[in-house]
Amino acid sequence: MNIKKVLVAGATGYLGQYVVKELKKRGFWVRVLIRNKAQKDKFKAVDDFYLGQLTSPNSIKGITKDIDWVFSSVGITRQKDGMTYMDVDYQANSNLLKEALKDKVEAFQYISAINGDKLKHLKIFEAKEKFVEELQDSEINYCVLRPNGFFSDMKDFLNMAKSGRVYLFGDGNFKLNPIHGEDLAKICVDKMEEGIKEETIGGIDIFTQNELAKIALKAWKKPIKISHLPDWTRRFTIWLLRTFTSSKTYGPIEFFLTAMADDNIANQYGTIRLEDFFKLEVNKLKNKKY
Ligand SMILES: NC(=O)c1ccc[n+]([C@@H]2O[C@H](COP(=O)([O-])OP(=O)(O)OC[C@H]3O[C@@H](n4cnc5c(N)ncnc54)[C@H](OP(=O)(O)O)[C@@H]3O)[C@@H](O)[C@H]2O)c1
């Protein structure tokens, strides 16, 4: 059997690391993109590294040589290096696609986020979905996945719960089904193998925000204390940030505050439960302390 060769861009991030592990578990040949040599230490069993900076096209020449599939979860989640969503979520991925087209790569998988196609007025999705459109218009076989919030991001609830109270905007009845990176990575590889073009992916359990707050408080063994802030405070915060800060500052917060004001329900997958993830995280945090 011809073993597929896969380039993973975004491998140094939360989701990408799980994707690399899943690909190796299934016997794929894997090349990982890194930005500096120290990042090699994050990986145990990959076949090749490519050292380059996706935002500098000259530094990624030949990155997709002999590659069959490209996976990219490259994007800004927490601002680190002063770049904009357009620089990274759009342009860096576009630079990678150009290389993939030059090398006649068979398929390209890109990770956007839930409702990205409906919320293009948000800075993050303006950039992500601009890349999605470019990918769809290209000659490559594409797979666009729009996952729900990752468990890693749900740690914000856990951090709030540690102090004994969770603050929510509105009545807390909007629903979501977040997903663990390990579950999502399996789906990413499945969807590539199945040749699926587009899908919205979520975790096994659907929670209201109130339920999510409760399990975060329970993980800390705290009594249930939830405060509901009027929705105008959320809208006012977005307005304040948009008016007085740059998109680098307000982009991630605008995304979070907008997502909290609607249902975010995706197709249900996976087996890992948020309660168990929260319990593990609390144990890790407690062990760190002593
Ligand atoms: N977190 C969520 O809840 C969620 C939900 C749905 C969708 N998504 C989307 O899924 C994708 C992956 O999320 P994640 O949580 O795995 O993100 P992450 O842990 O922040 O990883 C992001 C990846 O992008 C790379 N990157 C960031 N800035 C870069 C730059 N200027 N140049 C080159 N590479 C850069 C990072 O490389 P370095 O390690 O070198 O910085 C890393 O490999 C993101 O696009 C995110 O928007 C996230």
The ligand as a MOL file (V3000), in Angstrom:
LIG
                    3D

  0  0  0     0  0            999 V3000
M  V30 BEGIN CTAB
M  V30 COUNTS 48 52 0 0 0
M  V30 BEGIN ATOM
M  V30 1 N -9.2780 27.0080 20.4830 0
M  V30 2 C -10.5490 26.8430 20.1090 0
M  V30 3 O -11.4580 26.7580 20.9200 0
M  V30 4 C -10.8690 26.7800 18.6330 0
M  V30 5 C -12.1580 26.4330 18.2460 0
M  V30 6 C -12.4300 26.3200 16.8910 0
M  V30 7 C -11.4360 26.5790 15.9760 0
M  V30 8 N -10.1980 26.9400 16.3800 0 CHG=1
M  V30 9 C -9.1690 27.2100 15.3620 0
M  V30 10 O -8.3570 26.0570 15.2380 0
M  V30 11 C -7.0240 26.4450 14.9400 0
M  V30 12 C -6.0590 25.7410 15.8800 0
M  V30 13 O -6.3600 26.0740 17.2220 0
M  V30 14 P -5.3360 25.6930 18.3940 0
M  V30 15 O -6.0870 25.8370 19.6630 0
M  V30 16 O -4.6540 24.4330 18.0560 0 CHG=-1
M  V30 17 O -4.3350 26.9290 18.2570 0
M  V30 18 P -2.8800 27.1290 18.8980 0
M  V30 19 O -2.6200 26.1340 19.9510 0
M  V30 20 O -2.7470 28.5790 19.2240 0
M  V30 21 O -1.9160 26.8140 17.6390 0
M  V30 22 C -1.8460 27.7070 16.5510 0
M  V30 23 C -0.7920 27.2560 15.5570 0
M  V30 24 O -0.6280 28.3300 14.6160 0
M  V30 25 C 0.7340 28.7200 14.5890 0
M  V30 26 N 0.9040 30.1780 14.4460 0
M  V30 27 C 0.3460 31.1540 15.1820 0
M  V30 28 N 0.8170 32.3600 14.7960 0
M  V30 29 C 1.6900 32.1090 13.7780 0
M  V30 30 C 2.5030 32.9290 12.9480 0
M  V30 31 N 2.5410 34.2590 13.0940 0
M  V30 32 N 3.2780 32.3290 12.0200 0
M  V30 33 C 3.2820 30.9860 11.8730 0
M  V30 34 N 2.5340 30.1540 12.6290 0
M  V30 35 C 1.7520 30.7190 13.5540 0
M  V30 36 C 1.3150 28.3190 15.9460 0
M  V30 37 O 2.7260 28.1920 15.8230 0
M  V30 38 P 3.6950 28.4830 17.0830 0
M  V30 39 O 3.4660 27.3450 18.0250 0
M  V30 40 O 5.0460 28.4880 16.4780 0
M  V30 41 O 3.2760 29.8060 17.6440 0
M  V30 42 C 0.5830 26.9960 16.1960 0
M  V30 43 O 1.2260 25.9400 15.5220 0
M  V30 44 C -6.9680 27.9720 15.0340 0
M  V30 45 O -6.9910 28.5270 13.7420 0
M  V30 46 C -8.2250 28.3360 15.7800 0
M  V30 47 O -8.7450 29.5920 15.4240 0
M  V30 48 C -9.8860 27.0190 17.7000 0
M  V30 END ATOM
M  V30 BEGIN BOND
M  V30 1 1 1 2
M  V30 2 2 2 3
M  V30 3 1 2 4
M  V30 4 1 4 5
M  V30 5 2 4 48
M  V30 6 2 5 6
M  V30 7 1 6 7
M  V30 8 2 7 8
M  V30 9 1 8 9
M  V30 10 1 8 48
M  V30 11 1 9 10
M  V30 12 1 9 46
M  V30 13 1 10 11
M  V30 14 1 11 12
M  V30 15 1 11 44
M  V30 16 1 12 13
M  V30 17 1 13 14
M  V30 18 2 14 15
M  V30 19 1 14 16
M  V30 20 1 14 17
M  V30 21 1 17 18
M  V30 22 2 18 19
M  V30 23 1 18 20
M  V30 24 1 18 21
M  V30 25 1 21 22
M  V30 26 1 22 23
M  V30 27 1 23 24
M  V30 28 1 23 42
M  V30 29 1 24 25
M  V30 30 1 25 26
M  V30 31 1 25 36
M  V30 32 1 26 27
M  V30 33 1 26 35
M  V30 34 2 27 28
M  V30 35 1 28 29
M  V30 36 1 29 30
M  V30 37 2 29 35
M  V30 38 1 30 31
M  V30 39 2 30 32
M  V30 40 1 32 33
M  V30 41 2 33 34
M  V30 42 1 34 35
M  V30 43 1 36 37
M  V30 44 1 36 42
M  V30 45 1 37 38
M  V30 46 2 38 39
M  V30 47 1 38 40
M  V30 48 1 38 41
M  V30 49 1 42 43
M  V30 50 1 44 45
M  V30 51 1 44 46
M  V30 52 1 46 47
M  V30 END BOND
M  V30 END CTAB
M  END
